[in-house]
């Protein structure tokens, strides 16, 4: 079973588990004189599954309904992220009082560790041809930032990092692909640690055209300066455990050619796509500048490189060569973080300047009067007039921005003003990385009214690979708040149910001082209306099964043969059938903008979470909002069982917790027809085992197999009794759906030297006392109505079922030694 939702923002921890209960040992037929003459029809065993210690959703796959098989039950779920704490993910299977747990092996969950990647710079220039990718291996469900300064690159693995490899260090290899070529780099990351892998594309990879070597449909969508085009290349990574600390890059070009993101040959995790980078060709040593134009004539320019404490910020002032301006005054005002150092003409033969330092009320304002000496006509373009130097003061630990105000005064009382901003820092920051534990959000807030949030931690990364948590100093915004929101403190993204749509690629902007980055996420919303799946939407009366009348019923429906006696006697009525209900929906997202509408319907394209054949089981999410429009006709018990109460037609609805909208509706009928109990099925289970294995040919799929055991192999070993009923209309219902107070079970065996009966409040057990002549014990089970509604004229017995308790004390099977087999007493 292949994960077929978009893999470009793969969940850090993603696992699909298909749970199957199989191989229930065949019940042995026993010929006895009982009220029901035929062997009960097969029924799915009542094995319940739970997924522990991880965030997950249950799923159902649309497929042709197979022939009913009494030995199997399947349940699919998706692990969407790690749960709180450090407990290991596990699967629990239960059959009545029997329960068993199986831990999810670490190797089933991307080698047991989540590794978060982030491309630090999406626009890479040929003048600085290095692609840097930050990797982090969180512990548990949190992104942790310690004090240790982790090295970067394959040749810079610190001794402490080498020591940590014994505790789960991974060698991470990053790859960039262009046409038929690849470059790769590696770094060593340990639990709670960081590392930076560097890729150095070849000079021929850089270009200014539209040619692209990327096979991704996201080619051309990388972030950066609008209007700049280059060659877009895809970046991937994979990891493996590395106890040696050597961390040599893995060669996996052949694997990626075979199918990027899907292969897994060799040791370690499969290849995963990180994203794309845009490679731009620029002249060697070409720096970037901040530029301000004043009065249509004067241009002020300075380097965009942040200032350290020992640096000098030089501002260059230009005039166009065609300008006739002979004199002008330039006033500049700085804040406390900068101080004026010096001013000088670029060519003293061409310009005179007079510097007037600030004093009095304007100590931070410097005025420079410029006077042209000689006209220059031979040169074209911008002519440099003067340079002004400023130095930083009191550079703080955090990167800060400094504002410089400029005021130009020209003859004729012509004035203009402008502002420039430069940055100061103590550290050599090279990139910003907003990290999240998962990039896919299921917007269940629309169903539950409870905000769904994902924590964000924003890290500033230095050239040596050191990281600093700057979350509290970051500015952020969502580009589409109708899809996904971000908190004011930039420490989490969230949905609160007021969103109007989902989207497969929504971008959030993060800024810290001179650093900026974009975080891409996918938001999936439930498709409306939801589907209410009812096993039996038409509920009938059950002939002979009388139950006490409750005050909530408008009227009682009587069995015509007993109407007079019942009216004169006890307040009882016929029981109605019960049916299990499930609420399902696919989660969808608006597709990328480059996907055209449907040519036939014109509908906007959507993407399906897990693919169009999968639906999410949201029953547990909406059970508090499941209502019956006429509660006198029927009711929903525990959010999963539909119970008829009196004849009529009504609807089951799912109401929105946020608005008055009806999210789903299903019509159901309670009819006056009567059905009878035709069969009572009996299953005797002595043990339960659970095993997990990876599903062949799929990424992250886990098959958990729960097997019920019916053979007794030891004295005093017990088997629990479980029953189901079949009605004359063909409906089959586990007896546990009915309230235990409205019926009683009588379990008996003909020979107590072979087996005895033990009862508890919740369950009935058979206890093996001996093997017997036939290596088993015949078990008789009678289903009776409650004492309050018993009548003297006829027996209150609804049905009788039989089962064979299989006992083989000579068997070589050692249940107690078999892994995963548990038989817990009630």
C-alpha positions in Angstrom: 0.0 0.0 0.0 1.8 3.1 -1.2 1.5 6.5 0.4 0.1 8.5 -2.5 -0.4 11.9 -1.0 2.0 14.6 -2.2 5.5 13.7 -1.0 7.2 17.1 -1.5 6.4 18.0 2.2 6.7 14.6 3.6 5.8 14.2 7.2 8.8 13.7 9.4 7.2 10.9 11.1 4.7 9.1 8.8 3.5 5.5 9.1 0.4 3.7 7.7 -0.7 0.6 9.6 -3.1 -1.9 8.2 -4.5 -4.0 11.1 -5.9 -7.4 10.3 -7.4 -9.9 12.6 -7.1 -13.3 11.0 -7.1 -17.0 11.4 -9.7 -17.6 14.0 -9.6 -21.4 14.5 -12.7 -23.1 13.1 -15.5 -23.8 15.5 -16.4 -27.4 15.8 -20.0 -28.4 15.1 -21.8 -30.3 17.9 -25.1 -32.0 17.3 -27.4 -31.2 20.2 -31.1 -30.8 20.7 -31.4 -27.0 20.9 -34.0 -24.5 19.9 -32.0 -23.2 16.9 -31.3 -25.9 14.5 -28.6 -24.5 12.3 -25.0 -23.6 12.8 -24.6 -19.8 13.2 -23.4 -17.9 10.2 -19.8 -16.5 10.2 -19.3 -13.0 11.7 -16.3 -10.7 11.9 -14.5 -11.1 15.3 -14.9 -8.2 17.7 -11.3 -7.3 17.8 -10.7 -3.6 18.6 -7.5 -1.7 17.8 -5.9 1.3 19.3 -2.7 3.2 18.4 -0.8 4.4 21.4 1.6 7.3 22.0 1.4 8.9 18.6 -1.0 11.3 16.7 -3.0 9.4 14.2 -6.2 9.1 12.2 -8.1 6.0 11.2 -8.7 5.5 7.6 -10.9 3.5 5.2 -10.0 2.6 1.7 -12.7 2.4 -1.0 -12.6 -1.0 -2.6 -15.0 -3.7 -3.7 -16.7 -5.3 -0.8 -15.2 -8.8 -0.3 -17.2 -11.8 0.6 -17.9 -11.9 4.3 -15.1 -13.7 6.1 -15.5 -14.6 9.7 -11.8 -14.8 10.3 -10.8 -11.3 9.3 -11.2 -7.7 10.3 -9.1 -4.8 8.9 -8.4 -1.4 10.2 -6.2 1.2 8.6 -4.7 4.3 10.3 -2.1 6.9 9.6 0.5 8.1 12.2 0.5 11.8 11.6 3.1 12.8 14.2 4.8 11.9 17.4 2.7 12.1 20.6 3.7 14.0 23.7 6.5 12.5 25.8 9.0 9.8 24.9 6.8 6.7 25.0 7.4 4.3 22.1 4.5 4.1 19.6 2.5 0.8 20.0 -0.5 -0.9 18.7 -3.1 -2.5 21.1 -5.5 -5.2 20.1 -8.4 -6.3 22.4 -11.0 -9.0 22.3 -13.3 -8.5 25.3 -11.1 -8.8 28.3 -8.2 -10.1 26.3 -5.7 -7.5 25.3 -2.2 -7.4 23.8 0.3 -4.7 22.8 3.0 -4.7 20.2 5.5 -1.9 20.0 6.1 -0.3 16.6 9.8 -1.2 15.8 12.0 1.8 15.4 13.1 0.7 12.0 9.4 1.0 10.9 9.4 4.7 11.6 12.2 6.1 9.3 14.9 4.2 11.3 13.3 5.3 14.5 14.4 8.9 14.3 12.8 12.0 12.7 15.3 14.1 10.7 14.1 17.6 9.8 15.7 19.2 6.7 15.6 22.9 5.7 17.3 24.6 2.7 18.9 27.8 4.2 19.1 29.7 0.9 16.7 29.2 -2.0 18.5 31.6 -4.4 22.2 30.5 -4.9 24.5 32.7 -6.9 27.5 31.5 -8.9 29.5 34.1 -7.0 28.9 32.1 -3.8 28.1 28.6 -5.2 27.2 26.7 -2.1 23.8 25.1 -1.2 23.5 24.7 2.6 20.9 22.4 4.2 20.3 22.3 7.9 19.4 19.0 9.5 18.0 18.4 13.0 17.2 15.2 14.8 14.7 16.1 17.5 14.1 13.9 20.6 10.4 13.1 21.2 7.9 15.7 19.9 10.0 18.8 20.4 12.7 20.7 18.5 15.5 21.2 20.9 18.3 23.8 20.8 21.2 23.1 23.1 24.3 25.0 23.8 26.6 22.8 21.8 28.0 24.3 18.6 27.7 21.7 16.0 30.1 21.7 13.1 29.2 21.7 9.4 30.3 19.7 6.4 31.6 16.2 6.0 35.2 17.3 7.0 34.1 19.1 10.2 32.6 16.5 12.5 33.3 17.5 16.2 34.6 15.0 18.7 31.4 15.4 20.8 29.3 14.5 17.7 31.5 11.4 17.2 30.9 10.4 20.7 27.1 10.8 20.3 27.0 8.4 17.4 27.0 5.6 19.9 23.6 7.0 21.0 21.9 7.0 17.7 24.0 9.3 15.4 23.0 9.4 11.8 25.0 10.2 8.7 22.8 12.4 6.5 23.7 12.7 2.8 22.2 15.5 0.7 21.9 15.4 -3.1 21.3 17.9 -5.8 20.4 16.7 -9.3 20.9 18.6 -12.6 20.2 16.8 -15.8 22.3 13.6 -15.6 24.6 14.9 -12.9 24.6 14.9 -9.2 26.5 16.6 -6.3 26.4 15.4 -2.8 27.5 16.3 0.7 27.2 14.8 4.1 27.1 15.7 7.8 26.7 13.8 11.0 23.7 14.6 13.2 23.0 13.1 16.7 19.8 13.1 18.8 18.9 16.7 19.7 21.7 17.9 17.4 22.1 19.9 14.3 24.4 19.7 11.3 24.8 21.6 8.0 25.5 19.7 4.7 27.0 21.7 1.9 26.5 21.0 -1.8 28.8 22.7 -4.4 27.1 22.7 -7.9 29.4 22.8 -10.9 29.7 26.1 -12.7 27.8 24.8 -15.7 24.7 24.3 -13.5 24.3 28.0 -13.1 22.3 29.9 -15.8 19.9 32.7 -16.4 17.6 31.0 -18.9 14.4 29.0 -18.3 16.1 25.6 -18.9 15.6 23.3 -15.9 16.9 20.0 -14.9 14.2 19.4 -12.3 11.7 16.7 -12.7 9.4 18.3 -10.1 6.3 20.2 -11.0 7.4 22.8 -8.5 10.3 23.8 -10.8 10.4 27.6 -11.1 8.6 28.2 -7.8 11.6 28.6 -5.6 11.6 31.6 -3.4 13.7 34.7 -4.0 13.9 37.9 -5.9 11.0 38.2 -8.3 12.1 38.4 -11.9 15.3 36.5 -11.4 15.4 33.2 -13.3 17.9 30.5 -13.2 18.2 26.8 -13.3 16.0 25.0 -10.8 17.4 21.8 -9.3 15.9 19.3 -6.9 17.5 18.6 -3.5 17.0 15.2 -1.7 18.4 13.5 1.3 18.7 10.1 3.0 20.2 9.0 6.3 21.7 5.9 7.9 23.0 5.0 11.3 26.7 5.6 11.6 28.4 4.3 14.7 31.9 5.1 13.3 31.4 8.8 13.0 33.1 8.9 9.6 30.0 9.9 7.7 31.0 9.4 4.1 28.3 10.5 1.5 26.2 7.7 0.0 26.2 7.2 -3.7 22.5 6.8 -4.8 22.3 8.3 -8.2 21.1 5.0 -9.7 18.4 4.6 -7.1 17.0 8.1 -7.7 16.9 7.6 -11.4 14.8 4.6 -10.8 12.3 6.6 -8.9 13.0 9.5 -6.7 11.6 9.2 -3.2 10.6 5.6 -3.5 13.7 3.5 -3.4 15.2 2.1 -0.3 18.1 -0.1 -1.4 20.9 -0.5 1.0 21.0 0.4 4.7 19.2 3.6 6.0 16.1 5.4 5.1 14.6 5.9 1.6 15.4 8.9 -0.4 13.2 12.0 0.5 12.8 15.2 -1.4 13.5 18.4 0.5 12.7 21.0 -2.1 14.3 23.1 -4.9 16.9 25.8 -5.2 17.4 28.3 -8.0 20.9 28.6 -9.4 21.6 32.1 -10.7 24.6 33.1 -12.7 26.2 36.4 -11.6 29.6 38.1 -12.2 32.4 37.0 -10.0 32.6 38.9 -6.7 29.4 40.8 -7.5 28.1 42.1 -4.2 24.5 43.2 -3.4 23.6 46.7 -2.3 20.9 48.8 -0.7 20.2 51.8 -2.9 18.1 55.0 -2.3 17.2 57.6 -4.9 16.5 61.2 -3.8 15.1 64.1 -5.8 15.4 62.2 -9.0 19.1 63.0 -9.1 21.1 61.9 -6.1 21.7 58.1 -5.4 22.9 56.8 -2.1 24.3 53.2 -2.0 25.8 50.9 0.6 26.6 47.2 1.0 23.8 45.0 2.2 26.2 42.9 4.3 25.5 43.2 8.0 27.9 45.1 10.2 30.0 43.6 12.9 31.5 45.6 15.8 34.7 46.2 14.0 33.2 47.0 10.5 32.7 50.4 8.9 29.6 51.2 6.9 30.5 53.3 3.9 27.7 55.1 2.0 28.5 56.2 -1.6 26.7 59.2 -3.0 26.3 59.4 -6.8 24.9 61.8 -9.4 24.0 60.9 -13.0 26.6 62.1 -15.5 23.9 64.0 -17.3 23.0 66.0 -14.2 23.6 69.8 -14.2 23.3 70.1 -10.4 26.1 72.3 -9.1 25.4 72.3 -5.4 23.3 70.4 -2.9 23.2 69.7 0.8 22.8 66.2 2.2 21.7 65.7 5.8 21.8 62.3 7.5 20.4 61.3 10.9 21.3 58.1 12.6 20.1 56.5 15.8 22.2 55.5 18.8 23.4 52.3 17.2 25.6 54.1 14.7 27.9 57.1 14.9 29.4 59.3 12.2 33.1 58.7 11.4 34.2 60.5 8.3 33.3 62.1 5.0 35.4 62.6 2.0 35.0 63.6 -1.7 35.6 60.8 -4.1 37.6 63.1 -6.3 38.7 66.4 -4.7 39.5 67.8 -8.1 35.8 67.6 -9.0 34.0 68.4 -5.8 34.4 70.4 -2.6 32.5 69.3 0.5 31.9 71.0 3.8 31.0 68.7 6.8 28.8 70.1 9.5 28.7 67.6 12.5 25.6 67.5 14.6 25.4 69.6 17.7 22.8 71.0 20.1 19.4 69.5 19.6 20.5 67.3 16.7 23.7 65.6 17.8 23.0 62.6 15.6 22.6 64.6 12.4 25.4 65.3 10.0 25.2 67.8 7.1 27.4 67.7 4.1 27.4 70.7 1.6 28.6 69.6 -1.9 29.9 72.1 -4.5 30.9 71.1 -8.0 34.3 72.4 -9.2 34.5 71.1 -12.7 31.9 69.8 -15.1 32.5 66.2 -16.4 31.0 65.3 -19.7 33.2 62.5 -21.0 31.8 59.7 -18.7 28.4 58.2 -18.7 26.3 56.5 -16.0 26.6 57.4 -12.3 29.4 59.6 -11.1 30.6 59.1 -7.5 30.6 62.4 -5.5 31.5 61.5 -2.0 31.7 58.8 0.7 30.4 58.8 4.3 31.6 56.4 6.9 29.6 55.2 10.0 30.7 52.8 12.6 28.4 50.6 14.8 28.2 51.1 18.6 27.2 48.7 21.3 26.4 45.8 19.0 24.0 43.5 20.9 23.8 39.7 21.1 20.7 39.8 18.8 20.9 41.0 15.2 19.4 44.5 15.0 18.4 46.9 12.3 19.7 50.5 12.2 17.8 53.3 10.5 19.5 56.1 8.6 17.4 59.1 7.5 18.5 61.2 4.5 17.3 64.7 3.5 18.4 66.3 0.2 18.2 70.0 -0.2 18.7 71.5 -3.7 18.5 75.1 -5.1 15.1 76.4 -5.6 13.9 75.1 -2.2 13.6 71.6 -3.7 13.7 68.9 -1.0 13.4 65.2 -0.7 13.7 62.6 2.1 14.3 58.9 2.4 15.2 56.1 4.8 17.7 53.3 4.5 18.1 50.4 6.9 21.2 48.4 7.6 21.9 45.6 10.1 24.3 45.0 12.9 25.2 41.6 14.4 27.9 39.9 16.5 27.6 36.7 14.5 28.1 35.5 11.0 24.6 34.4 10.2 24.1 32.7 6.9 20.4 31.6 6.9 17.1 31.3 8.8 15.3 28.0 9.3 11.7 27.9 10.6 11.3 24.2 11.6 8.1 22.2 12.3 7.7 18.6 13.2 5.2 18.0 10.5 4.2 20.0 7.3 0.8 18.5 6.8 -2.2 19.7 8.9 -5.6 18.0 8.9 -8.1 20.8 9.7 -10.2 18.8 12.1 -11.1 22.1 13.9 -14.0 22.4 11.4 -15.4 19.2 12.9 -14.5 19.6 16.6 -14.3 23.4 17.1 -10.9 22.8 18.7 -7.8 24.7 17.4 -5.2 22.5 15.7 -1.7 23.9 16.0 1.8 23.0 15.1 4.7 24.5 17.0 7.3 26.4 15.0 10.9 27.1 16.1 12.9 29.6 14.1 16.6 29.1 14.1 19.4 31.5 12.9 22.3 29.5 11.4 25.9 30.6 11.5 28.6 29.8 8.9 30.1 27.2 11.2 26.8 25.4 11.6 25.9 26.8 15.0 22.3 27.6 15.6 20.5 30.2 17.7 16.8 30.1 18.6 15.4 33.5 17.5 11.7 32.5 17.6 10.9 35.3 20.0 12.6 37.9 17.8 11.0 36.9 14.5 8.4 38.6 12.4 6.1 36.4 10.4 2.9 36.4 8.3 0.8 33.9 6.5 0.3 34.6 2.8 -3.2 33.1 2.9 -4.9 33.4 6.3 -8.1 31.9 5.0 -6.0 28.6 4.7 -3.5 28.8 7.6 -2.7 31.3 10.3 0.4 32.0 12.3 0.5 33.3 15.9 1.6 36.8 16.8 4.7 35.5 18.5 5.5 33.3 15.5 5.8 30.2 17.7 3.1 28.2 16.1 0.9 27.9 13.0 -2.8 26.9 13.5 -6.3 26.4 12.1 -9.3 27.3 14.2 -12.1 26.1 11.9 -12.9 29.4 10.3 -10.8 28.6 7.3 -12.6 28.6 3.9 -10.4 26.1 2.1 -7.4 23.9 2.2 -4.3 24.1 0.0 -1.6 21.7 -0.9 1.1 24.5 -0.8 0.6 27.5 1.5 3.6 29.7 2.3 4.4 31.5 5.5 7.1 34.3 5.6 9.5 34.5 8.5 12.0 37.4 9.0 14.7 38.0 11.5 16.8 41.1 11.0 18.4 40.7 7.6 17.5 37.0 7.3 14.3 35.8 5.7 12.8 32.4 4.9 9.6 30.7 3.8 7.9 27.7 5.3 5.7 25.6 3.1 2.9 23.6 4.5 -0.1 21.6 3.3 -3.6 22.1 4.9 -6.3 19.5 4.3 -9.9 20.1 5.1 -12.8 17.6 5.3 -15.0 17.5 2.3 -18.6 18.3 3.0 -21.1 16.8 3.4 -19.6 14.1 5.5 -20.7 10.5 4.9 -22.7 8.8 7.7 -22.3 5.1 7.0 -25.0 3.0 8.8 -24.8 -0.7 8.7 -28.6 -1.1 8.8 -30.6 2.1 8.2 -33.9 0.3 8.7 -34.4 -1.0 12.2 -37.2 -3.5 13.1 -38.7 -4.8 16.3 -37.2 -8.0 17.6 -40.0 -10.6 18.2 -40.0 -12.0 21.7 -37.3 -9.7 23.0 -39.1 -7.5 25.6 -37.5 -4.7 27.5 -38.7 -2.3 30.1 -40.5 0.8 28.8 -38.4 3.9 29.3 -39.9 7.3 30.0 -38.4 8.7 26.8 -40.7 6.7 24.5 -43.9 8.3 23.3 -45.6 5.0 23.1 -44.9 1.3 23.4 -45.2 -1.2 20.5 -46.7 -4.4 21.6 -46.5 -7.9 20.3 -50.1 -8.5 19.2 -50.2 -12.0 20.7 -49.3 -10.7 24.1 -50.9 -7.2 23.9 -53.6 -7.8 26.5 -51.3 -9.5 29.0 -48.7 -6.8 28.6 -51.2 -4.0 29.0 -52.5 -5.6 32.2 -49.1 -6.6 33.5 -45.6 -5.2 33.4 -44.5 -2.1 31.4 -42.5 -3.8 28.7 -42.2 -3.3 25.0 -40.4 -5.0 22.1 -36.7 -4.3 21.6 -35.6 -2.7 18.4 -32.6 -3.6 16.4 -29.3 -1.8 16.9 -26.8 -0.8 14.2 -23.3 0.5 14.2 -22.6 3.8 12.4 -19.4 5.4 11.1 -18.7 8.9 9.9 -16.3 9.2 7.0 -14.9 11.9 4.7 -11.9 12.4 2.4 -9.6 15.4 3.3 -8.9 17.6 0.3 -6.8 20.6 -0.6 -6.8 23.1 -3.4 -4.2 21.9 -6.0 -1.3 24.0 -7.2 -2.2 26.9 -9.4 -0.6 25.4 -12.5 -3.1 22.6 -12.6 -5.9 23.3 -15.1 -9.6 23.0 -14.2 -11.5 19.9 -15.2 -12.2 20.2 -19.0 -15.7 18.7 -18.6 -17.1 20.2 -15.4 -14.8 23.2 -15.0 -14.3 22.3 -11.4 -11.1 23.5 -9.7 -8.6 20.7 -9.2 -8.2 19.3 -5.8 -5.7 16.9 -4.2 -6.8 14.1 -1.8 -5.0 13.3 1.4 -3.6 9.8 0.9 -5.2 9.7 -2.6 -8.8 9.7 -3.9 -9.6 6.1 -2.7 -9.0 7.0 1.0 -11.4 8.4 3.6 -10.7 9.4 7.1 -12.8 7.9 9.9 -13.9 11.0 11.9 -16.4 9.2 14.1 -14.5 9.8 17.3 -14.0 13.4 16.3 -17.7 14.2 15.8 -19.4 11.8 18.3 -20.3 14.7 20.6 -22.1 16.4 17.7 -24.0 13.4 16.4 -27.7 14.1 16.9 -31.0 12.5 15.9 -33.5 15.1 14.8 -36.4 13.1 16.4 -34.9 11.5 19.6 -38.3 9.7 20.2 -37.8 7.6 17.1 -34.1 6.7 17.6 -31.0 7.7 19.5 -27.2 7.4 19.2 -25.4 5.7 22.1 -21.8 6.5 22.7 -21.5 8.1 19.3 -21.3 4.8 17.5 -24.5 2.7 18.1 -27.8 3.6 16.5 -30.8 2.4 18.5 -34.5 2.3 17.4 -37.0 3.5 20.0 -40.4 3.8 18.3 -41.9 3.5 14.8 -41.1 6.5 12.5 -38.6 8.2 10.2 -35.9 10.6 11.2 -32.4 11.7 10.4 -29.1 11.3 12.0 -27.1 14.6 11.7 -23.6 15.9 12.4 -23.9 19.5 13.6 -21.1 22.0 13.3 -19.7 23.0 16.7 -18.9 26.5 15.2 -22.0 27.4 13.2 -25.5 26.2 12.7 -24.6 24.2 9.7 -25.4 20.6 9.3 -22.2 18.9 8.2 -23.8 15.5 7.4 -27.3 13.9 7.3 -28.6 10.4 6.9 -32.2 9.3 6.8 -33.1 6.2 9.0 -36.3 4.4 9.5 -37.7 2.5 12.5 -40.4 0.2 11.1 -43.3 -1.8 12.6 -42.1 -5.0 11.0 -40.9 -7.7 13.3 -37.8 -9.8 12.9 -36.8 -12.9 15.0 -33.5 -14.0 16.3 -32.6 -17.0 14.0 -29.1 -17.8 15.3 -26.9 -17.2 18.3 -23.2 -17.4 17.4 -20.8 -18.5 20.1 -17.0 -17.9 20.0 -14.7 -19.2 22.7 -11.3 -17.5 22.7 -8.4 -18.5 25.0 -5.8 -16.1 23.8 -4.8 -13.2 21.5 -1.6 -12.5 19.7 -0.4 -9.5 17.7 2.4 -9.2 15.2 3.6 -6.3 13.1 5.4 -6.3 9.7 6.1 -3.8 6.9 3.6 -4.0 4.1 5.5 -5.2 0.9 6.0 -2.6 -1.8 4.8 0.4 0.2 6.4 3.3 2.0 5.9 3.2 5.8 2.9 0.8 5.7 2.7 -1.6 8.7 0.6 -4.7 8.8 -0.5 -5.7 12.3 -2.1 -9.2 12.5 -4.2 -10.1 15.5 -4.9 -13.8 15.9 -7.5 -15.3 18.2 -6.7 -18.7 19.7 -9.4 -21.3 20.6 -7.2 -24.1 21.8 -6.8 -24.8 25.6 -3.3 -26.3 26.3 -3.1 -26.0 30.1 -5.2 -26.8 33.1 -6.9 -23.8 34.6 -6.5 -21.9 31.4 -9.5 -19.8 30.5 -11.5 -19.0 27.4 -13.8 -15.9 27.2 -17.3 -16.4 25.8 -18.4 -13.9 23.0 -21.7 -14.0 21.2 -23.5 -12.4 18.3 -27.1 -12.7 17.0 -28.4 -13.1 13.5 -31.9 -11.9 12.6 -34.4 -13.2 10.1 -33.7 -10.1 7.9 -30.1 -11.2 7.5 -28.6 -8.6 9.9 -25.8 -9.8 12.1 -25.0 -7.8 15.3 -22.5 -8.4 18.1 -24.4 -8.9 21.3 -22.1 -6.4 23.0 -24.0 -3.6 21.1 -27.0 -4.2 23.4 -27.2 -3.0 27.0 -26.3 -5.9 29.3 -29.2 -5.0 31.5 -31.8 -6.0 29.0 -30.7 -9.6 28.5 -28.9 -12.4 30.3 -26.6 -15.2 29.2 -26.7 -18.6 30.7 -23.5 -20.6 30.0 -23.2 -24.3 30.9 -21.2 -27.4 30.3 -22.3 -31.0 30.7 -19.2 -32.2 32.5 -17.6 -30.0 35.2 -14.6 -32.4 35.3 -13.7 -31.1 31.9 -14.7 -27.4 32.2 -16.3 -25.0 34.6 -17.9 -21.6 34.2 -16.6 -18.4 35.9 -18.6 -15.2 35.7 -17.7 -11.6 36.3 -19.7 -8.4 35.9 -18.5 -7.9 32.4 -17.6 -11.3 31.0 -18.1 -15.1 31.3 -15.2 -17.5 31.1 -14.7 -21.2 30.7 -12.0 -22.8 32.9 -10.3 -26.0 31.7 -10.3 -28.7 34.4 -9.4 -31.7 32.2 -9.1 -33.0 28.6 -12.2 -35.2 28.4 -12.8 -38.1 26.0 -13.3 -36.0 23.0 -10.5 -33.5 23.7 -13.0 -30.8 24.4 -16.1 -29.6 26.2 -19.5 -28.9 24.7 -20.7 -25.4 25.7 -24.3 -24.4 25.7 -25.3 -20.7 25.7 -28.9 -19.4 26.3 -29.9 -15.9 25.5 -32.8 -14.8 27.7 -34.7 -11.6 28.1 -34.4 -9.6 31.4 -36.2 -10.9 34.5 -38.5 -7.8 34.7 -40.1 -8.7 31.4 -40.3 -12.5 31.8 -43.8 -14.1 31.5 -45.2 -17.2 33.0 -47.1 -18.2 29.9 -44.0 -18.9 27.8 -40.3 -19.2 28.3 -38.3 -16.0 27.9 -35.6 -17.7 25.9 -34.7 -16.0 22.7 -32.1 -18.4 21.2 -29.6 -21.1 22.1 -26.1 -21.4 20.7 -23.4 -24.0 21.1 -19.7 -24.0 20.9 -16.9 -26.5 21.4 -14.1 -25.7 23.9 -11.1 -27.4 22.4 -8.7 -28.9 25.0 -5.5 -30.6 24.1 -3.2 -30.8 27.1 -0.7 -33.0 25.2 -0.1 -30.3 22.6 3.4 -29.1 22.1 2.1 -25.5 21.8 3.5 -23.4 24.6 1.2 -20.5 24.8 3.0 -18.9 27.7 6.2 -18.8 25.7 4.7 -17.5 22.5 5.5 -13.9 22.0 2.6 -11.5 22.1 0.0 -14.0 23.3 -1.9 -12.6 26.3 -5.0 -13.9 28.1 -5.8 -11.4 30.8 -8.5 -12.2 33.3 -11.4 -9.9 33.6 
